[in-house]
Amino acid sequence: GSNTNKILLEGPGKIAMAPDGNGGIYTALEKSGMLQQMEEQGVKYIHAFSIDNALCRPADPVFMGYCISQKADCGNKVVWKSEAHEKVGVLAQDNDGKPCIVEYSDLSKEMAEATTTDDDGKLVFGAANICNHFYTLDFIKDEVLPNMANLYHVAHKKIPYYNGSTITTPTTPNGIKLESFIFDVFPLSKSMTVMNVKREDEFAPVKNAPQAAGASSSVSTVDSPDTARQMVSELSQRLLIQAGAKLQNKPNSDDDDGSSMICEISPLTSYAGEGLEKDYNGRKVKCP
């Protein structure tokens, strides 16, 4: 709707519509019939994750097994922030002691930089949310869906609209929309479990454009296809070395750390490094 409490049109006689945020996954599961189908098939647990993470482990048996063993109704996989002001939301507790995600823009400088008083001196708000979640089917059915109406946020947006003759594209926010986020359901959990994993093993986001053509090969855009590809290659190298393989390539220099090598283990060969010893222990592997 508009800021003047009027419904905006996107065309003659057509109400302007907008996506409802990634929190719409829950109602989509119900409306599509998928939730009922999973229930009929005896599915009890769900793993949902962001598609832009090249190192995500779908249906991760370690994560899901841990959540199940802890009798969690909801679980969240996190990585530790790379630095205090990394632009990621963090897992925290609200004033009622319930789990929630705090967006980086809502953290003050003091909160973002706060550290523990023990010898570790870790960030107090350091558990970065990577959109990697576990749920029981019952949690979605019994807790989330009945409370969806209370989970929407008001967002002020620039919304193109039909003015009676043409489409007007505003330069400033002219309307509001309701949206929800996938993590808005965390406070509904009665037994949430959190697993902290290594960033280099499980988080290679693709959020920015790749390196521009002609740019120096030593310069990569952060969180881009370039950096994700490199992280996949480096993880594959580590897994092969752990399995006893001897990697071979033509290093760029005597100080080459392996970042110039290209290596990828097909998920059909190994999910997370298991079973590689049988075929690769003591074997020489040439990486381009």
One Martini backbone bead per residue (centre of mass of N, CA, C, O) as a GRO file, in nm:
protein
  288
    1GLY     BB    1   0.101   0.031   0.006
    2SER     BB    2   0.067   0.349   0.075
    3ASN     BB    3   0.140   0.637   0.269
    4THR     BB    4  -0.195   0.704   0.225
    5ASN     BB    5  -0.368   0.437   0.251
    6LYS     BB    6  -0.329   0.313  -0.039
    7ILE     BB    7  -0.381   0.118  -0.307
    8LEU     BB    8  -0.173  -0.008  -0.535
    9LEU     BB    9  -0.111  -0.001  -0.882
   10GLU     BB   10   0.016  -0.180  -1.185
   11GLY     BB   11  -0.270  -0.147  -1.322
   12PRO     BB   12  -0.559  -0.181  -1.459
   13GLY     BB   13  -0.718  -0.335  -1.200
   14LYS     BB   14  -0.418  -0.389  -1.059
   15ILE     BB   15  -0.263  -0.505  -0.794
   16ALA     BB   16   0.012  -0.456  -0.619
   17MET     BB   17   0.278  -0.684  -0.590
   18ALA     BB   18   0.484  -0.879  -0.351
   19PRO     BB   19   0.712  -1.019  -0.196
   20ASP     BB   20   0.745  -1.187   0.145
   21GLY     BB   21   1.000  -1.309   0.170
   22ASN     BB   22   1.178  -1.584   0.299
   23GLY     BB   23   0.935  -1.647   0.502
   24GLY     BB   24   0.746  -1.776   0.271
   25ILE     BB   25   0.823  -2.080   0.294
   26TYR     BB   26   0.599  -2.177   0.489
   27THR     BB   27   0.343  -2.116   0.322
   28ALA     BB   28   0.443  -2.262   0.068
   29LEU     BB   29   0.443  -2.547   0.186
   30GLU     BB   30   0.135  -2.546   0.226
   31LYS     BB   31   0.012  -2.446  -0.052
   32SER     BB   32   0.165  -2.676  -0.228
   33GLY     BB   33   0.152  -2.956  -0.040
   34MET     BB   34   0.431  -3.041   0.083
   35LEU     BB   35   0.368  -3.084   0.380
   36GLN     BB   36   0.166  -3.312   0.341
   37GLN     BB   37   0.353  -3.499   0.183
   38MET     BB   38   0.568  -3.534   0.403
   39GLU     BB   39   0.378  -3.649   0.615
   40GLU     BB   40   0.287  -3.899   0.445
   41GLN     BB   41   0.607  -3.994   0.419
   42GLY     BB   42   0.743  -3.945   0.719
   43VAL     BB   43   0.851  -3.673   0.762
   44LYS     BB   44   1.039  -3.493   1.035
   45TYR     BB   45   1.273  -3.336   0.876
   46ILE     BB   46   1.437  -3.013   0.804
   47HIS     BB   47   1.646  -2.858   0.547
   48ALA     BB   48   1.745  -2.515   0.528
   49PHE     BB   49   1.892  -2.306   0.260
   50SER     BB   50   2.106  -2.115   0.099
   51ILE     BB   51   2.196  -2.104  -0.246
   52ASP     BB   52   2.477  -1.908  -0.216
   53ASN     BB   53   2.633  -2.170  -0.095
   54ALA     BB   54   2.901  -2.361  -0.211
   55LEU     BB   55   2.947  -2.527   0.092
   56CYS     BB   56   2.697  -2.665   0.128
   57ARG     BB   57   2.532  -2.932   0.329
   58PRO     BB   58   2.300  -3.125   0.243
   59ALA     BB   59   2.166  -3.294   0.488
   60ASP     BB   60   2.346  -3.284   0.729
   61PRO     BB   61   2.420  -3.540   0.946
   62VAL     BB   62   2.552  -3.382   1.176
   63PHE     BB   63   2.348  -3.157   1.221
   64MET     BB   64   2.088  -3.328   1.232
   65GLY     BB   65   2.184  -3.529   1.446
   66TYR     BB   66   2.228  -3.322   1.668
   67CYS     BB   67   1.942  -3.207   1.683
   68ILE     BB   68   1.805  -3.477   1.744
   69SER     BB   69   1.971  -3.549   2.004
   70GLN     BB   70   1.856  -3.263   2.139
   71LYS     BB   71   1.554  -3.222   2.075
   72ALA     BB   72   1.505  -3.025   1.846
   73ASP     BB   73   1.291  -2.791   1.670
   74CYS     BB   74   1.548  -2.603   1.619
   75GLY     BB   75   1.820  -2.496   1.394
   76ASN     BB   76   2.162  -2.343   1.382
   77LYS     BB   77   2.407  -2.254   1.156
   78VAL     BB   78   2.739  -2.132   1.223
   79VAL     BB   79   2.976  -1.866   1.199
   80TRP     BB   80   3.247  -1.686   1.255
   81LYS     BB   81   3.341  -1.386   1.246
   82SER     BB   82   3.594  -1.222   1.074
   83GLU     BB   83   3.475  -0.946   1.188
   84ALA     BB   84   3.307  -0.712   1.365
   85HIS     BB   85   3.190  -0.568   1.068
   86GLU     BB   86   3.048  -0.780   0.944
   87LYS     BB   87   2.777  -0.826   0.705
   88VAL     BB   88   2.604  -0.986   0.950
   89GLY     BB   89   2.407  -1.167   1.116
   90VAL     BB   90   2.320  -1.247   1.460
   91LEU     BB   91   2.313  -1.450   1.726
   92ALA     BB   92   2.065  -1.421   1.988
   93GLN     BB   93   1.900  -1.265   2.266
   94ASP     BB   94   1.633  -1.156   2.393
   95ASN     BB   95   1.468  -1.018   2.663
   96ASP     BB   96   1.330  -1.326   2.694
   97GLY     BB   97   1.555  -1.545   2.595
   98LYS     BB   98   1.522  -1.558   2.290
   99PRO     BB   99   1.588  -1.647   1.986
  100CYS     BB  100   1.779  -1.442   1.748
  101ILE     BB  101   1.821  -1.198   1.487
  102VAL     BB  102   2.077  -0.955   1.431
  103GLU     BB  103   2.137  -0.704   1.251
  104TYR     BB  104   2.414  -0.525   1.169
  105SER     BB  105   2.256  -0.242   1.165
  106ASP     BB  106   2.166  -0.291   1.487
  107LEU     BB  107   2.461  -0.259   1.565
  108SER     BB  108   2.667  -0.122   1.751
  109LYS     BB  109   2.991  -0.056   1.782
  110GLU     BB  110   3.013  -0.172   2.070
  111MET     BB  111   2.873  -0.443   2.016
  112ALA     BB  112   3.048  -0.545   1.777
  113GLU     BB  113   3.330  -0.512   1.967
  114ALA     BB  114   3.259  -0.697   2.178
  115THR     BB  115   3.414  -0.887   2.443
  116THR     BB  116   3.528  -1.118   2.624
  117THR     BB  117   3.689  -1.166   2.954
  118ASP     BB  118   3.848  -1.383   2.867
  119ASP     BB  119   4.118  -1.522   2.706
  120ASP     BB  120   3.983  -1.523   2.421
  121GLY     BB  121   3.821  -1.261   2.328
  122LYS     BB  122   3.550  -1.288   2.205
  123LEU     BB  123   3.285  -1.222   2.044
  124VAL     BB  124   2.972  -1.169   2.152
  125PHE     BB  125   2.873  -1.100   1.840
  126GLY     BB  126   2.982  -1.383   1.639
  127ALA     BB  127   2.728  -1.546   1.535
  128ALA     BB  128   2.686  -1.617   1.215
  129ASN     BB  129   2.441  -1.600   0.986
  130ILE     BB  130   2.379  -1.854   0.700
  131CYS     BB  131   2.119  -1.991   0.630
  132ASN     BB  132   2.105  -2.274   0.834
  133HIS     BB  133   1.832  -2.499   0.884
  134PHE     BB  134   1.637  -2.661   1.138
  135TYR     BB  135   1.341  -2.884   1.141
  136THR     BB  136   1.048  -2.975   1.246
  137LEU     BB  137   0.749  -3.046   1.125
  138ASP     BB  138   0.589  -2.972   1.383
  139PHE     BB  139   0.693  -2.683   1.413
  140ILE     BB  140   0.569  -2.572   1.152
  141LYS     BB  141   0.274  -2.668   1.202
  142ASP     BB  142   0.232  -2.572   1.525
  143GLU     BB  143   0.402  -2.282   1.532
  144VAL     BB  144   0.438  -2.120   1.267
  145LEU     BB  145   0.171  -2.104   1.101
  146PRO     BB  146  -0.016  -1.989   1.340
  147ASN     BB  147   0.210  -1.720   1.354
  148MET     BB  148   0.254  -1.556   1.084
  149ALA     BB  149   0.090  -1.285   1.134
  150ASN     BB  150   0.330  -1.195   1.358
  151LEU     BB  151   0.600  -1.182   1.141
  152TYR     BB  152   0.561  -0.912   1.015
  153HIS     BB  153   0.707  -0.647   0.833
  154VAL     BB  154   0.767  -0.313   0.777
  155ALA     BB  155   0.835  -0.186   0.443
  156HIS     BB  156   1.002   0.069   0.280
  157LYS     BB  157   0.923   0.141  -0.066
  158LYS     BB  158   0.984   0.144  -0.412
  159ILE     BB  159   0.675   0.167  -0.596
  160PRO     BB  160   0.544   0.102  -0.871
  161TYR     BB  161   0.274   0.289  -1.044
  162TYR     BB  162  -0.056   0.354  -1.131
  163ASN     BB  163  -0.197   0.686  -1.233
  164GLY     BB  164  -0.420   0.625  -1.490
  165SER     BB  165  -0.193   0.611  -1.751
  166THR     BB  166   0.083   0.546  -1.605
  167ILE     BB  167   0.402   0.456  -1.501
  168THR     BB  168   0.545   0.512  -1.183
  169THR     BB  169   0.883   0.588  -1.074
  170PRO     BB  170   1.017   0.614  -0.784
  171THR     BB  171   1.286   0.774  -0.576
  172THR     BB  172   1.111   0.721  -0.324
  173PRO     BB  173   0.946   0.611  -0.075
  174ASN     BB  174   0.576   0.525  -0.126
  175GLY     BB  175   0.562   0.248   0.042
  176ILE     BB  176   0.427  -0.059   0.170
  177LYS     BB  177   0.539  -0.376   0.302
  178LEU     BB  178   0.514  -0.719   0.369
  179GLU     BB  179   0.760  -0.903   0.563
  180SER     BB  180   0.962  -1.200   0.600
  181PHE     BB  181   1.183  -1.409   0.779
  182ILE     BB  182   1.321  -1.714   0.829
  183PHE     BB  183   1.421  -1.626   1.138
  184ASP     BB  184   1.146  -1.533   1.284
  185VAL     BB  185   1.094  -1.827   1.430
  186PHE     BB  186   1.292  -1.862   1.670
  187PRO     BB  187   1.112  -1.759   1.919
  188LEU     BB  188   0.923  -2.027   1.894
  189SER     BB  189   1.126  -2.187   2.025
  190LYS     BB  190   1.189  -2.445   2.286
  191SER     BB  191   1.456  -2.609   2.133
  192MET     BB  192   1.741  -2.474   2.051
  193THR     BB  193   2.011  -2.533   1.817
  194VAL     BB  194   2.373  -2.487   1.791
  195MET     BB  195   2.620  -2.475   1.517
  196ASN     BB  196   2.968  -2.449   1.491
  197VAL     BB  197   3.155  -2.375   1.199
  198LYS     BB  198   3.374  -2.378   0.947
  199ARG     BB  199   3.412  -2.156   0.704
  200GLU     BB  200   3.617  -2.314   0.508
  201ASP     BB  201   3.397  -2.565   0.492
  202GLU     BB  202   3.076  -2.398   0.485
  203PHE     BB  203   3.145  -2.082   0.364
  204ALA     BB  204   3.060  -1.963   0.020
  205PRO     BB  205   2.955  -1.684  -0.082
  206VAL     BB  206   2.727  -1.536  -0.343
  207LYS     BB  207   2.694  -1.165  -0.380
  208ASN     BB  208   2.897  -1.092  -0.609
  209ALA     BB  209   3.067  -1.004  -0.859
  210PRO     BB  210   3.291  -1.079  -1.064
  211GLN     BB  211   3.573  -1.041  -1.197
  212ALA     BB  212   3.698  -0.830  -1.401
  213ALA     BB  213   3.795  -0.794  -1.703
  214GLY     BB  214   4.152  -0.752  -1.675
  215ALA     BB  215   4.207  -0.800  -1.403
  216SER     BB  216   4.380  -0.878  -1.153
  217SER     BB  217   4.445  -1.195  -1.023
  218SER     BB  218   4.495  -1.073  -0.719
  219VAL     BB  219   4.191  -0.967  -0.758
  220SER     BB  220   3.905  -1.021  -0.552
  221THR     BB  221   3.590  -1.046  -0.498
  222VAL     BB  222   3.396  -1.049  -0.245
  223ASP     BB  223   3.172  -1.285  -0.246
  224SER     BB  224   3.231  -1.459  -0.511
  225PRO     BB  225   3.284  -1.678  -0.758
  226ASP     BB  226   3.589  -1.669  -0.710
  227THR     BB  227   3.600  -1.730  -0.400
  228ALA     BB  228   3.426  -1.986  -0.408
  229ARG     BB  229   3.604  -2.150  -0.598
  230GLN     BB  230   3.854  -2.143  -0.414
  231MET     BB  231   3.723  -2.281  -0.164
  232VAL     BB  232   3.656  -2.545  -0.301
  233SER     BB  233   3.946  -2.614  -0.381
  234GLU     BB  234   4.077  -2.604  -0.095
  235LEU     BB  235   3.902  -2.821   0.032
  236SER     BB  236   3.974  -3.050  -0.162
  237GLN     BB  237   4.273  -3.052  -0.096
  238ARG     BB  238   4.251  -3.118   0.206
  239LEU     BB  239   4.101  -3.389   0.174
  240LEU     BB  240   4.319  -3.532   0.009
  241ILE     BB  241   4.552  -3.502   0.208
  242GLN     BB  242   4.408  -3.650   0.443
  243ALA     BB  243   4.395  -3.920   0.250
  244GLY     BB  244   4.711  -3.921   0.116
  245ALA     BB  245   4.754  -3.734  -0.103
  246LYS     BB  246   4.951  -3.612  -0.391
  247LEU     BB  247   4.996  -3.300  -0.499
  248GLN     BB  248   5.007  -3.168  -0.840
  249ASN     BB  249   5.194  -2.888  -0.986
  250LYS     BB  250   5.251  -2.554  -1.115
  251PRO     BB  251   5.396  -2.332  -0.950
  252ASN     BB  252   5.448  -1.988  -0.937
  253SER     BB  253   5.614  -2.051  -0.669
  254ASP     BB  254   5.779  -2.133  -0.380
  255ASP     BB  255   5.519  -1.990  -0.215
  256ASP     BB  256   5.300  -2.167  -0.293
  257ASP     BB  257   4.970  -2.250  -0.140
  258GLY     BB  258   4.751  -2.356  -0.378
  259SER     BB  259   4.566  -2.124  -0.508
  260SER     BB  260   4.642  -2.202  -0.820
  261MET     BB  261   4.477  -2.442  -0.787
  262ILE     BB  262   4.256  -2.696  -0.926
  263CYS     BB  263   3.987  -2.839  -0.721
  264GLU     BB  264   3.737  -3.113  -0.735
  265ILE     BB  265   3.492  -3.289  -0.554
  266SER     BB  266   3.267  -3.499  -0.614
  267PRO     BB  267   2.970  -3.588  -0.460
  268LEU     BB  268   2.994  -3.884  -0.588
  269THR     BB  269   3.262  -3.945  -0.425
  270SER     BB  270   3.221  -3.714  -0.187
  271TYR     BB  271   3.075  -3.534   0.065
  272ALA     BB  272   3.324  -3.490   0.323
  273GLY     BB  273   3.586  -3.709   0.266
  274GLU     BB  274   3.475  -3.977   0.261
  275GLY     BB  275   3.649  -4.258   0.115
  276LEU     BB  276   3.934  -4.156  -0.009
  277GLU     BB  277   4.157  -4.351   0.087
  278LYS     BB  278   4.109  -4.596  -0.100
  279ASP     BB  279   4.197  -4.417  -0.376
  280TYR     BB  280   4.430  -4.182  -0.250
  281ASN     BB  281   4.637  -4.324  -0.093
  282GLY     BB  282   4.947  -4.233  -0.232
  283ARG     BB  283   4.836  -4.063  -0.456
  284LYS     BB  284   4.876  -3.892  -0.752
  285VAL     BB  285   4.757  -3.551  -0.803
  286LYS     BB  286   4.666  -3.355  -1.076
  287CYS     BB  287   4.656  -3.003  -1.076
  288PRO     BB  288   4.581  -2.720  -1.272
   0.00000   0.00000   0.00000
